[in-house]
């Protein structure tokens, strides 16, 4: 009787051991699936937290700001990606592009002038191409007015907005925020005045879109 009892106890131990191994494998598979389904972003690597006071922390909407430059090929490649993303944002999220004063302040002024005229969406891709591919400098008002006339725009309307207080104010705000957030390269993105990230930090234009969604969710009340 002792031998038979020992035999069954031994079989029961083996069964429990196999059951334990089976459950561990199933749990590991489920955990791996969750990891693959939910990308992990690391603070300090994929994005960093900004410790400064700014108006974006005090607004009701979540503000996403892209700092870019017409001279920048990375900004050009990233532009259609982030623009498509911005078209689908919920009502509580606001996206804006701010041109930095790097290299040519005239590029920044040209951007905000066309934006004030309601024409930037139409001419942004062309500006990227003209500056980067055709090597049009557009460094001074004369060369810019030639570009304006060549593209069939009203020079009088353009000059009016070029000299407007609104354009000067937009330029000042963009330059001020760039310094506040310590933006040293482009494209760089600020989420609600709290997080800074860029395609270079996360490794790709595609991956940063997921990160932006993640950071916006972090800012949702």
ABEGO torsion letter per residue (X at the ends): XAAAAAAAAAAAAAAAAAAAAAAAAAAAAAAAAAAAABBBBBBGAABBBBBBBBAAAABABBBBBBBBBAABAAAAAAAAAAAAAAAABBAABBBBBBBBABGBAAAAAAAAAAAAAGAAAAAAAAAAAAAAAAGBAGABAAAAAAAAAAAGBBAAAAAAAAABAAAAAAAAAAAAAAAAAGBABOBBBBBGGABBBBAAAAGBAAAAAAAAAAAAAAABX
